[in-house]
Amino acid sequence: MERVLKHKFPVGTRVLFTASNVARPAASGSYEIIRLLPTEGDDCQYRIKSSTEAFERVAKESQLAQS
């Protein structure tokens, strides 16, 4: 039986993003959860946006912390 993962952060939540070493450099500061995305493996995914960047990013829940 497949386990269903539940997203920890709802849309509109402010979070802190920690980029992995292999990812492109990310702006420091807080991000806003824009959209909940399907899970990838054992990690929920989100679309996030920083007010200091003109684009959105995709982040795994393990890269996010409550702001």
Summary of the structure (lengths in Angstrom):
residues: 67
radius of gyration: 11.8
end to end distance: 34.3
largest distance: 42.3
contacts: 155
relative contact order: 0.32
helix: 4%
strand: 45%
